[in-house]
Amino acid sequence: MSTVNEAGSAPAVRQKRQSLWVAVLHTGEGMIGVTLGIGMVLLIILGRFFGPSTDYNVGLPGSGSSAEHWFGTDTLGRDILSRFLHGGDTVLLIPLIAVTLALIIGGTLGLFGAYWGGWPDVVISKVFDVILTLPPLLIVLVIIGGLGASNTVLIITVALVYAPGLGRVVRGTAQSVMVNPYVLSAQARGESDLAIIFREVLPNVSGPVLAEFGLRLTYAILFVATLSFLGLGVQPPAPDWGLMVAENRGLITVAPWGTMLPALGITLLAVAFNLTADAISRVLAGDELSRLAVI
Protein backbone atom coordinates (compact mmCIF):
# COMPACT_ATOMS: atom_id res chain seq x y z
CA MET A 1 0.00 0.00 0.00
CA SER A 2 2.81 2.37 0.81
CA THR A 3 4.34 1.70 -2.61
CA VAL A 4 1.13 2.74 -4.33
CA ASN A 5 0.90 5.90 -2.29
CA GLU A 6 4.50 6.80 -3.01
CA ALA A 7 4.05 6.16 -6.73
CA GLY A 8 0.97 8.30 -6.86
CA SER A 9 2.42 11.17 -4.85
CA ALA A 10 4.68 12.62 -7.56
CA PRO A 11 1.88 13.43 -10.04
CA ALA A 12 -0.16 14.91 -7.20
CA VAL A 13 2.73 17.18 -6.22
CA ARG A 14 3.24 18.28 -9.83
CA GLN A 15 -0.48 18.96 -10.23
CA LYS A 16 -0.51 21.02 -7.03
CA ARG A 17 2.44 23.10 -8.24
CA GLN A 18 0.79 23.66 -11.61
CA SER A 19 -2.49 24.72 -9.98
CA LEU A 20 -0.57 27.08 -7.69
CA TRP A 21 0.98 28.96 -10.60
CA VAL A 22 -2.33 28.98 -12.48
CA ALA A 23 -3.97 30.56 -9.43
CA VAL A 24 -1.12 33.06 -9.09
CA LEU A 25 -1.46 34.10 -12.72
CA HIS A 26 -5.21 34.62 -12.22
CA THR A 27 -4.55 37.36 -9.68
CA GLY A 28 -3.87 40.87 -10.89
CA GLU A 29 -0.70 41.34 -8.88
CA GLY A 30 0.54 37.88 -9.83
CA MET A 31 0.03 38.48 -13.54
CA ILE A 32 1.79 41.85 -13.37
CA GLY A 33 4.60 40.56 -11.17
CA VAL A 34 5.33 37.39 -13.19
CA THR A 35 5.11 39.17 -16.54
CA LEU A 36 7.29 42.03 -15.35
CA GLY A 37 9.73 39.64 -13.69
CA ILE A 38 10.11 37.46 -16.79
CA GLY A 39 10.63 40.57 -18.90
CA MET A 40 13.32 41.94 -16.58
CA VAL A 41 15.12 38.59 -16.29
CA LEU A 42 15.13 38.19 -20.07
CA LEU A 43 16.42 41.73 -20.40
CA ILE A 44 19.24 41.00 -17.97
CA ILE A 45 20.17 37.66 -19.58
CA LEU A 46 19.80 38.58 -23.26
CA GLY A 47 20.38 42.33 -23.20
CA ARG A 48 24.17 42.01 -23.27
CA PHE A 49 23.97 40.40 -26.73
CA PHE A 50 22.26 43.45 -28.20
CA GLY A 51 24.19 46.28 -26.55
CA PRO A 52 27.16 47.91 -28.29
CA SER A 53 30.57 48.29 -26.66
CA THR A 54 30.97 49.19 -22.97
CA ASP A 55 34.54 50.39 -23.51
CA TYR A 56 35.79 53.90 -22.87
CA ASN A 57 35.63 56.77 -25.35
CA VAL A 58 33.10 55.35 -27.78
CA GLY A 59 31.48 58.79 -27.97
CA LEU A 60 31.66 62.34 -26.70
CA PRO A 61 31.57 62.30 -22.86
CA GLY A 62 28.27 63.48 -21.38
CA SER A 63 26.44 63.79 -24.70
CA GLY A 64 22.68 63.52 -24.95
CA SER A 65 20.56 61.20 -27.07
CA SER A 66 21.61 60.75 -30.68
CA ALA A 67 21.16 58.34 -33.57
CA GLU A 68 24.38 56.54 -32.59
CA HIS A 69 23.80 56.62 -28.82
CA TRP A 70 20.06 56.46 -28.16
CA PHE A 71 20.35 57.27 -24.45
CA GLY A 72 23.54 59.32 -24.65
CA THR A 73 26.95 58.69 -23.13
CA ASP A 74 28.33 58.89 -19.60
CA THR A 75 31.22 60.91 -18.16
CA LEU A 76 33.79 58.66 -19.85
CA GLY A 77 32.07 58.56 -23.23
CA ARG A 78 30.63 55.06 -22.79
CA ASP A 79 27.25 54.22 -24.30
CA ILE A 80 24.59 54.36 -21.55
CA LEU A 81 22.23 51.87 -23.21
CA SER A 82 25.02 49.34 -23.62
CA ARG A 83 26.09 49.61 -19.97
CA PHE A 84 22.46 49.32 -18.90
CA LEU A 85 21.98 46.14 -20.94
CA HIS A 86 25.18 44.67 -19.47
CA GLY A 87 24.70 45.87 -15.88
CA GLY A 88 21.64 44.11 -14.48
CA ASP A 89 23.14 40.75 -13.60
CA THR A 90 24.76 41.87 -10.34
CA VAL A 91 21.59 43.67 -9.22
CA LEU A 92 19.66 40.43 -9.73
CA LEU A 93 22.08 37.64 -8.83
CA ILE A 94 23.79 39.08 -5.74
CA PRO A 95 20.51 39.81 -3.86
CA LEU A 96 18.93 36.53 -5.01
CA ILE A 97 21.87 34.41 -3.86
CA ALA A 98 22.30 36.41 -0.65
CA VAL A 99 18.64 36.26 0.42
CA THR A 100 18.43 32.56 -0.47
CA LEU A 101 21.50 31.94 1.69
CA ALA A 102 19.95 34.06 4.45
CA LEU A 103 16.74 32.01 4.25
CA ILE A 104 18.63 28.72 4.42
CA ILE A 105 20.70 29.78 7.43
CA GLY A 106 18.17 31.89 9.31
CA GLY A 107 15.20 29.71 8.39
CA THR A 108 16.90 26.50 9.47
CA LEU A 109 17.92 28.02 12.81
CA GLY A 110 14.41 29.42 13.29
CA LEU A 111 12.78 26.05 12.53
CA PHE A 112 14.98 24.11 14.93
CA GLY A 113 14.66 26.80 17.61
CA ALA A 114 10.87 26.70 17.41
CA TYR A 115 10.80 22.90 17.48
CA TRP A 116 13.30 22.31 20.26
CA GLY A 117 12.33 25.25 22.47
CA GLY A 118 14.17 25.68 25.75
CA TRP A 119 17.74 26.98 25.85
CA PRO A 120 18.48 26.33 22.12
CA ASP A 121 15.56 28.56 21.19
CA VAL A 122 16.72 31.23 23.66
CA VAL A 123 20.29 31.20 22.29
CA ILE A 124 19.13 31.37 18.66
CA SER A 125 16.68 34.18 19.44
CA LYS A 126 19.32 36.19 21.30
CA VAL A 127 21.78 35.84 18.41
CA PHE A 128 19.07 37.09 16.04
CA ASP A 129 18.30 40.00 18.37
CA VAL A 130 21.95 41.04 18.68
CA ILE A 131 22.46 41.11 14.93
CA LEU A 132 19.18 42.98 14.39
CA THR A 133 20.27 45.72 16.80
CA LEU A 134 23.30 46.50 14.62
CA PRO A 135 22.79 49.00 11.79
CA PRO A 136 23.07 47.17 8.42
CA LEU A 137 25.46 49.78 7.06
CA LEU A 138 27.76 49.29 10.07
CA ILE A 139 27.87 45.54 9.41
CA VAL A 140 28.72 46.24 5.77
CA LEU A 141 31.49 48.70 6.66
CA VAL A 142 33.09 46.33 9.17
CA ILE A 143 33.04 43.27 6.92
CA ILE A 144 34.04 45.02 3.70
CA GLY A 145 36.67 47.03 5.60
CA GLY A 146 38.23 43.80 6.86
CA LEU A 147 37.81 41.53 3.85
CA GLY A 148 37.70 44.00 0.95
CA ALA A 149 35.03 44.60 -1.65
CA SER A 150 34.11 41.65 -3.86
CA ASN A 151 30.94 39.92 -4.99
CA THR A 152 31.52 37.02 -2.59
CA VAL A 153 32.01 39.33 0.39
CA LEU A 154 28.94 41.31 -0.66
CA ILE A 155 26.82 38.15 -0.79
CA ILE A 156 27.98 37.05 2.66
CA THR A 157 27.38 40.51 4.08
CA VAL A 158 23.85 40.85 2.70
CA ALA A 159 23.02 37.32 3.85
CA LEU A 160 24.19 38.17 7.37
CA VAL A 161 22.04 41.31 7.38
CA TYR A 162 18.83 39.53 6.34
CA ALA A 163 19.22 36.09 7.99
CA PRO A 164 17.98 37.19 11.47
CA GLY A 165 14.79 38.80 10.13
CA LEU A 166 13.94 35.77 8.02
CA GLY A 167 14.80 33.48 10.92
CA ARG A 168 12.45 35.31 13.28
CA VAL A 169 9.57 35.08 10.79
CA VAL A 170 10.16 31.35 10.26
CA ARG A 171 10.45 30.78 14.01
CA GLY A 172 7.26 32.68 14.82
CA THR A 173 5.26 30.95 12.09
CA ALA A 174 6.64 27.52 13.03
CA GLN A 175 5.68 28.00 16.68
CA SER A 176 2.03 28.42 15.67
CA VAL A 177 2.23 25.23 13.59
CA MET A 178 3.79 23.08 16.35
CA VAL A 179 0.50 22.83 18.27
CA ASN A 180 -1.46 21.43 15.31
CA PRO A 181 -2.75 17.83 15.50
CA TYR A 182 -0.71 16.54 12.54
CA VAL A 183 2.55 17.58 14.26
CA LEU A 184 1.47 16.02 17.55
CA SER A 185 0.43 12.84 15.69
CA ALA A 186 3.82 12.63 14.00
CA GLN A 187 5.53 12.99 17.37
CA ALA A 188 3.28 10.28 18.83
CA ARG A 189 4.21 7.95 15.95
CA GLY A 190 7.86 8.35 16.92
CA GLU A 191 9.01 10.09 13.75
CA SER A 192 12.41 11.73 13.87
CA ASP A 193 12.83 15.44 14.52
CA LEU A 194 14.16 16.05 11.00
CA ALA A 195 11.21 14.25 9.42
CA ILE A 196 8.69 16.24 11.46
CA ILE A 197 10.41 19.58 10.82
CA PHE A 198 10.87 19.20 7.06
CA ARG A 199 7.79 17.08 6.27
CA GLU A 200 5.14 18.44 8.61
CA VAL A 201 6.23 21.92 9.71
CA LEU A 202 8.13 23.40 6.76
CA PRO A 203 5.37 22.96 4.11
CA ASN A 204 2.87 24.65 6.43
CA VAL A 205 4.95 27.79 6.94
CA SER A 206 5.66 28.29 3.24
CA GLY A 207 3.06 31.04 2.69
CA PRO A 208 4.34 33.61 5.19
CA VAL A 209 7.94 32.64 4.42
CA LEU A 210 7.46 33.22 0.69
CA ALA A 211 5.93 36.61 1.37
CA GLU A 212 8.83 37.53 3.65
CA PHE A 213 11.34 36.19 1.12
CA GLY A 214 9.86 38.40 -1.59
CA LEU A 215 9.87 41.40 0.69
CA ARG A 216 13.48 40.82 1.79
CA LEU A 217 14.52 40.26 -1.83
CA THR A 218 12.99 43.61 -2.71
CA TYR A 219 14.91 45.26 0.11
CA ALA A 220 18.11 43.42 -0.87
CA ILE A 221 17.90 44.63 -4.48
CA LEU A 222 17.63 48.21 -3.26
CA PHE A 223 20.30 47.62 -0.59
CA VAL A 224 22.85 46.16 -3.01
CA ALA A 225 22.18 48.96 -5.50
CA THR A 226 22.67 51.50 -2.69
CA LEU A 227 25.97 49.90 -1.66
CA SER A 228 27.19 50.10 -5.26
CA PHE A 229 26.07 53.73 -5.34
CA LEU A 230 28.14 54.42 -2.21
CA GLY A 231 31.19 52.62 -3.61
CA LEU A 232 30.88 49.65 -1.22
CA GLY A 233 29.48 47.15 -3.71
CA VAL A 234 30.37 46.48 -7.32
CA GLN A 235 33.52 48.39 -8.27
CA PRO A 236 34.32 50.37 -11.45
CA PRO A 237 34.67 49.85 -14.35
CA ALA A 238 32.09 47.04 -14.12
CA PRO A 239 28.68 47.95 -15.58
CA ASP A 240 26.21 47.95 -12.69
CA TRP A 241 22.92 49.81 -12.34
CA GLY A 242 23.65 51.16 -8.87
CA LEU A 243 27.14 52.21 -9.95
CA MET A 244 25.70 53.86 -13.06
CA VAL A 245 23.45 56.07 -10.94
CA ALA A 246 26.47 57.19 -8.90
CA GLU A 247 28.66 57.83 -11.93
CA ASN A 248 26.08 59.81 -13.90
CA ARG A 249 24.24 61.77 -11.21
CA GLY A 250 26.30 64.87 -12.05
CA LEU A 251 25.01 64.79 -15.63
CA ILE A 252 21.33 64.47 -14.77
CA THR A 253 20.49 67.84 -16.35
CA VAL A 254 22.52 67.15 -19.51
CA ALA A 255 22.16 63.39 -20.02
CA PRO A 256 19.36 62.31 -17.63
CA TRP A 257 19.07 58.77 -19.00
CA GLY A 258 22.40 57.85 -17.42
CA THR A 259 20.69 58.06 -14.04
CA MET A 260 17.06 57.45 -14.90
CA LEU A 261 17.50 54.25 -16.96
CA PRO A 262 19.34 52.19 -14.30
CA ALA A 263 17.10 53.61 -11.55
CA LEU A 264 14.06 52.48 -13.53
CA GLY A 265 15.57 49.02 -13.98
CA ILE A 266 16.20 48.65 -10.24
CA THR A 267 12.65 49.78 -9.44
CA LEU A 268 10.94 47.44 -11.92
CA LEU A 269 13.00 44.46 -10.78
CA ALA A 270 12.14 45.05 -7.12
CA VAL A 271 8.44 45.58 -7.85
CA ALA A 272 8.27 42.39 -9.95
CA PHE A 273 9.62 40.15 -7.19
CA ASN A 274 7.50 41.81 -4.53
CA LEU A 275 4.23 41.44 -6.46
CA THR A 276 4.94 37.82 -7.41
CA ALA A 277 5.80 36.74 -3.87
CA ASP A 278 2.76 38.54 -2.46
CA ALA A 279 0.48 36.80 -4.97
CA ILE A 280 1.94 33.37 -4.09
CA SER A 281 1.41 34.08 -0.41
CA ARG A 282 -2.22 35.08 -0.96
CA VAL A 283 -2.93 31.96 -3.02
CA LEU A 284 -1.33 29.66 -0.43
CA ALA A 285 -3.27 31.36 2.37
CA GLY A 286 -6.51 30.95 0.44
CA ASP A 287 -5.68 27.28 -0.22
CA GLU A 288 -5.17 26.69 3.49
CA LEU A 289 -8.40 28.46 4.41
CA SER A 290 -10.30 26.36 1.86
CA ARG A 291 -8.79 23.15 3.25
CA LEU A 292 -9.74 24.07 6.80
CA ALA A 293 -13.25 24.97 5.70
CA VAL A 294 -13.70 21.53 4.14
CA ILE A 295 -12.41 19.82 7.27
Residue pairs with C-beta under 8 A, 6 or more apart in sequence:
20 280
20 283
20 284
20 287
23 30
23 283
23 286
23 287
24 30
24 34
24 276
24 279
24 280
24 283
25 31
25 34
27 279
27 282
27 283
29 275
29 276
29 278
29 279
29 282
30 275
30 276
30 279
30 280
30 283
32 275
33 271
33 272
33 273
33 274
33 275
33 276
33 277
33 278
33 279
34 272
34 276
34 279
36 268
36 271
36 272
36 275
37 269
37 272
37 273
37 276
39 272
40 88
40 92
40 265
40 268
40 269
40 272
41 92
43 85
43 88
43 265
44 88
44 89
44 91
44 92
45 89
47 84
47 85
47 86
47 88
48 85
48 86
50 85
51 79
51 81
51 82
51 83
51 84
51 85
51 86
52 58
52 79
52 81
52 82
53 78
53 79
53 82
54 78
54 79
54 82
54 83
54 86
54 239
55 78
56 76
56 77
56 78
56 237
57 76
57 77
57 78
58 69
58 73
58 77
58 78
58 79
59 66
59 68
59 69
59 73
59 77
59 78
59 79
60 73
60 77
61 73
61 74
61 75
61 76
61 77
62 72
62 73
62 74
62 75
62 251
62 254
62 255
63 69
63 72
63 73
63 255
64 72
64 254
64 255
65 71
65 72
65 257
66 72
69 79
69 80
69 81
70 81
71 79
71 80
71 81
71 84
71 255
71 257
71 258
71 261
72 80
72 255
72 257
72 258
73 79
73 80
73 255
74 80
74 83
74 244
74 247
74 248
74 251
74 255
74 258
75 247
75 248
75 250
75 251
80 244
80 248
80 255
80 257
80 258
80 261
81 261
82 239
83 239
83 244
84 239
84 241
84 244
84 261
84 262
84 265
86 239
87 238
87 239
87 240
87 241
87 243
87 244
87 262
88 241
88 265
88 269
90 151
90 224
90 228
90 233
90 234
90 238
90 240
90 241
91 221
91 224
91 225
91 240
91 241
91 242
91 265
91 266
91 269
92 221
92 269
94 151
94 154
94 155
94 158
94 224
94 233
95 158
95 217
95 220
95 221
95 223
95 224
96 217
97 155
98 154
98 155
98 156
98 157
98 158
98 159
98 162
98 220
98 224
99 158
99 159
99 162
99 166
99 213
99 216
99 217
99 220
101 155
101 156
101 159
101 163
102 158
102 159
102 160
102 161
102 162
102 163
102 166
102 216
103 163
103 166
103 209
103 213
103 216
105 159
105 163
105 167
106 128
106 162
106 163
106 164
106 165
106 166
106 167
106 168
106 170
107 166
107 167
107 170
107 209
109 124
109 127
109 128
109 163
109 167
109 171
110 124
110 128
110 166
110 167
110 168
110 169
110 170
110 171
110 172
110 174
111 170
111 171
111 174
111 197
111 201
111 202
111 205
112 120
112 124
112 197
113 120
113 121
113 124
113 125
113 167
113 171
114 121
114 170
114 171
114 172
114 174
114 175
114 178
114 201
115 174
115 178
115 193
115 196
115 197
115 201
116 193
121 171
124 167
124 171
125 168
125 171
127 164
128 164
128 167
128 168
129 164
131 139
131 160
131 163
131 164
132 164
132 165
132 168
136 161
136 223
139 157
139 160
139 161
140 157
140 161
140 227
140 232
141 232
143 153
143 156
143 157
143 160
144 153
144 154
144 157
144 232
147 153
149 232
149 233
149 235
151 234
154 224
154 227
154 233
154 234
158 220
158 223
158 224
161 223
162 216
162 219
162 220
165 212
165 216
166 209
166 212
166 213
166 216
169 208
169 209
169 212
170 205
170 209
173 205
173 208
173 209
174 201
174 205
177 183
177 200
177 201
177 204
177 205
178 201
180 204
182 200
183 196
183 200
183 201
186 195
186 196
186 199
186 200
187 196
191 199
204 288
206 284
207 280
207 281
207 284
207 285
207 288
208 281
210 277
210 280
210 281
210 284
211 277
211 278
211 280
211 281
213 277
214 273
214 274
214 276
214 277
214 278
214 280
214 281
215 274
215 277
217 273
217 274
217 277
218 270
218 271
218 273
218 274
221 266
221 269
221 270
221 273
222 266
222 270
224 233
224 242
225 233
225 241
225 242
225 245
225 266
226 242
227 233
227 242
228 234
228 240
228 241
228 242
228 243
228 246
229 242
229 243
229 245
229 246
230 246
231 246
233 240
233 242
233 243
234 240
234 242
234 243
235 243
236 243
236 247
241 262
241 263
241 265
241 266
242 262
242 266
244 258
244 259
244 261
244 262
245 259
245 262
245 263
247 258
248 255
248 258
248 259
249 259
251 258
251 259
252 258
252 259
252 260
